[in-house]
Amino acid sequence: MNFTLDRQGSALARITDTEPDMPWFEGHFEPTPAFENVRPLFERWGALLDQPDLDVEEWEGTSRQVRLLGIRLVPDDGSSIDDFALYVHGDRCRFRYG
């Protein structure tokens, strides 16, 4: 399945060639120019996971910011996923949703 990272009807990125790595998924990440406006937020989100001791409050705060900005995952079937985590590493990403 492929996904679009969407903010209020504007595509921020396309996620293709997804493969399960339960409970995560991995895929090819193709940002649009609009992603640059939120890139620092996603970089911070990913950097928090790289810390030896996860700062849960900061991680949850970053998650809240993503939701408040109206960013969501939209699978090709057109449904909408508001509760997710996404970490970008170059042209690859890892994400999960629940």
N, C-alpha and C positions, 0 to 999 in steps of 0.2 A: 504494500500500500504506500502511496505517496501522500505528502502533506504540504500545506502551505502555512507558513507562519504569518498570521494576519493581524493587522491593527486597524480596526474600524473600516474594513473593506479595502485596505491597502496592503498588498503583498509585501512582506518584509523579506521573505526567503522562501525557497522551495526546498523540500526535503524529499529526496528520491532514493531508490535502491535500498529501502529500509530492510533491515534484518533483525529478528529478535535475538536478544541476549538477556533473557528474562532476569529481572523484571523490566529491564531496559530495552530500548531499540537503538540501533545504530543506522546511520544513513549518510548519504552525500548531501552536503549543505551548500546551497547556492543562494547567497544573499543578493537582494536587490539594492539599488542605491538608498532606498528608504531605511534599510537596516542600519545604516551608519548612525542614524539618530538614536538608536537604542543599543548599539554595540557595547558601549561601556557598561551598561546594566548587565548584559549577558556575560561579559568578560568577568565582572565582579562575581556573578553567580557561580561561574565555573571555577574561579580562583578560590572561592570559599571551600570547595570540595577538595582542592589540592592541599589545604592546610592540614597539618597533623592532628590538630584538635578543632573539629568543626564548631564554629560559632553559630549555634542554632538560632539565636535571636537575630543575628544579621542575615542568615540564610532565609529565615522566614520573612524578614523585612523586605529583602530583595524579591522574594516570591510575591509578596503583597504589591510591591511597585509594579511588577509585570501585570498582575491582574488589574490594578487600578488604571493602567494605561490602555486596558482593553485588548491586550495581546492574547491571541488564542491560536491553537492548532486547528487546522481545518483539513480533515482527511478528504480524499478525492470523492467520497460519497456525499460530501456537503454537510455532514454533521459538524458540531462545534465542540471543542475541548478547551475549557477554561482553566482547569486544574491540571497543570503539568509542570515538569522541570525539564530544562533543555540546556545542554552544555555544548558550546561550539569550540572545536579545535581545528583551526584551518578550514579545510573544505569537508570536514567530517563533523558529525554531531552525535551526541547520545541524548536520548530523551525517554521519559516515562510519563504516564498519565494514569489517573485512577478514577 
